[in-house]
């Protein structure tokens, strides 16, 4: 049998959800340049701490009640539909999806009725696909045409694009809740760094005040955690009860993950930062913690947005004392050329082609009170 159609993606979504028609009743979508994985993972941990089953789909693959690898952050419609039905049949009532800009443009999440939608931030990335920031942002904005007005939207109001996204959503009639460090946020945050792996967070929400400590490092992680708390609240969990679980949450693999100390007393972290904005926030956070030198090992992927390489080199040069530029999945591009583009704005960098050698060198030479950050591949 053949079906003739002018919109194959739309038809694929409709057919997929006809075949796989059993899905969890509570659906969350998280989009943004950075933070998607963290919001999804923290939400998963909070839900599971209350003995509920859930499934996650994103950069780390499929997690929760299922464990599968994926090629894309947001897979195609048939894969998503099949995974959601498998999760439902295993008893999951919660599904948490990372939603990429590519998947929004390509309508991979069409036909899904999300209860909660989170917008984390927007910064330079994927311009090899979208060509410019305006087109990239409009790709994110177009999700509003796919969501029901019953969907609650949570927005990082500290982000400039978040402000615009929030205003557009309000104009369309959506129920919005904002979070951030600014006084204009519905849910306000304050953070104080304690030790290299402990952060104190305060949440101010109207007349209510919550204070707790967590092993999640960085102000940006406080926003991601706050979004996860609000997401879980929309599903009927008590906010204060969720807050009480925060001190036992584990860092997301490869997201500002504290690895441990070297024999000489240097601290080692791993992070997924692969955009200028993510690298900037990462290095700002660790610069404040560094008593000795801040040492960075990083590179840039090939076959992707080439214009972010020089800015990343400049950011590394601004914040770090010692920098090792190495390879990070050059794909079909000349790896030496990629390293050269980074080093043009990072003149103090030491170039070591082999990534394993670069990491080994950085760790072996680091001294007491230094911090070594290995950026780019994260959980990989």
Secondary structure as the mmCIF struct_conf table of DSSP 4:
data_model
#
loop_
_struct_conf.conf_type_id
_struct_conf.id
_struct_conf.beg_label_comp_id
_struct_conf.beg_label_asym_id
_struct_conf.beg_label_seq_id
_struct_conf.end_label_comp_id
_struct_conf.end_label_asym_id
_struct_conf.end_label_seq_id
BEND BEND1 UNK A 6 UNK A 6
HELX_RH_AL_P HELX_RH_AL_P1 UNK A 8 UNK A 19
BEND BEND2 UNK A 20 UNK A 20
BEND BEND3 UNK A 25 UNK A 25
STRN STRN1 UNK A 26 UNK A 31
BEND BEND4 UNK A 32 UNK A 35
HELX_RH_AL_P HELX_RH_AL_P2 UNK A 36 UNK A 49
TURN_TY1_P TURN_TY1_P1 UNK A 50 UNK A 51
STRN STRN2 UNK A 54 UNK A 58
TURN_TY1_P TURN_TY1_P2 UNK A 59 UNK A 60
STRN STRN3 UNK A 61 UNK A 64
TURN_TY1_P TURN_TY1_P3 UNK A 65 UNK A 65
STRN STRN4 UNK A 68 UNK A 68
BEND BEND5 UNK A 71 UNK A 74
HELX_RH_AL_P HELX_RH_AL_P3 UNK A 77 UNK A 89
TURN_TY1_P TURN_TY1_P4 UNK A 90 UNK A 91
STRN STRN5 UNK A 94 UNK A 98
HELX_RH_AL_P HELX_RH_AL_P4 UNK A 101 UNK A 105
TURN_TY1_P TURN_TY1_P5 UNK A 106 UNK A 111
BEND BEND6 UNK A 115 UNK A 115
STRN STRN6 UNK A 116 UNK A 119
BEND BEND7 UNK A 124 UNK A 124
HELX_RH_AL_P HELX_RH_AL_P5 UNK A 127 UNK A 130
BEND BEND8 UNK A 131 UNK A 132
HELX_RH_AL_P HELX_RH_AL_P6 UNK A 133 UNK A 141
HELX_RH_3T_P HELX_RH_3T_P1 UNK A 142 UNK A 145
TURN_TY1_P TURN_TY1_P6 UNK A 146 UNK A 146
BEND BEND9 UNK A 147 UNK A 147
TURN_TY1_P TURN_TY1_P7 UNK A 149 UNK A 150
BEND BEND10 UNK A 151 UNK A 151
STRN STRN7 UNK A 152 UNK A 156
TURN_TY1_P TURN_TY1_P8 UNK A 157 UNK A 158
BEND BEND11 UNK A 159 UNK A 159
HELX_RH_AL_P HELX_RH_AL_P7 UNK A 160 UNK A 171
TURN_TY1_P TURN_TY1_P9 UNK A 172 UNK A 173
STRN STRN8 UNK A 175 UNK A 180
BEND BEND12 UNK A 181 UNK A 182
TURN_TY1_P TURN_TY1_P10 UNK A 183 UNK A 184
BEND BEND13 UNK A 186 UNK A 186
STRN STRN9 UNK A 187 UNK A 195
TURN_TY1_P TURN_TY1_P11 UNK A 196 UNK A 197
STRN STRN10 UNK A 198 UNK A 205
TURN_TY1_P TURN_TY1_P12 UNK A 206 UNK A 207
STRN STRN11 UNK A 208 UNK A 214
BEND BEND14 UNK A 215 UNK A 215
BEND BEND15 UNK A 218 UNK A 218
HELX_RH_AL_P HELX_RH_AL_P8 UNK A 219 UNK A 234
TURN_TY1_P TURN_TY1_P13 UNK A 235 UNK A 236
HELX_RH_AL_P HELX_RH_AL_P9 UNK A 239 UNK A 243
TURN_TY1_P TURN_TY1_P14 UNK A 244 UNK A 245
HELX_RH_3T_P HELX_RH_3T_P2 UNK A 246 UNK A 248
HELX_LH_PP_P HELX_LH_PP_P1 UNK A 249 UNK A 252
TURN_TY1_P TURN_TY1_P15 UNK A 253 UNK A 254
BEND BEND16 UNK A 255 UNK A 256
STRN STRN12 UNK A 257 UNK A 261
TURN_TY1_P TURN_TY1_P16 UNK A 263 UNK A 264
BEND BEND17 UNK A 265 UNK A 265
STRN STRN13 UNK A 267 UNK A 271
BEND BEND18 UNK A 275 UNK A 275
HELX_RH_AL_P HELX_RH_AL_P10 UNK A 276 UNK A 289
BEND BEND19 UNK A 291 UNK A 292
STRN STRN14 UNK A 294 UNK A 298
BEND BEND20 UNK A 302 UNK A 304
TURN_TY1_P TURN_TY1_P17 UNK A 306 UNK A 307
HELX_RH_AL_P HELX_RH_AL_P11 UNK A 308 UNK A 319
BEND BEND21 UNK A 321 UNK A 321
STRN STRN15 UNK A 322 UNK A 325
BEND BEND22 UNK A 328 UNK A 328
TURN_TY1_P TURN_TY1_P18 UNK A 331 UNK A 332
BEND BEND23 UNK A 333 UNK A 333
HELX_RH_AL_P HELX_RH_AL_P12 UNK A 335 UNK A 343
TURN_TY1_P TURN_TY1_P19 UNK A 344 UNK A 345
TURN_TY1_P TURN_TY1_P20 UNK A 347 UNK A 348
HELX_LH_PP_P HELX_LH_PP_P2 UNK A 349 UNK A 349
STRN STRN16 UNK A 350 UNK A 351
BEND BEND24 UNK A 353 UNK A 354
HELX_RH_AL_P HELX_RH_AL_P13 UNK A 355 UNK A 365
TURN_TY1_P TURN_TY1_P21 UNK A 368 UNK A 369
STRN STRN17 UNK A 371 UNK A 375
BEND BEND25 UNK A 376 UNK A 377
TURN_TY1_P TURN_TY1_P22 UNK A 378 UNK A 379
#
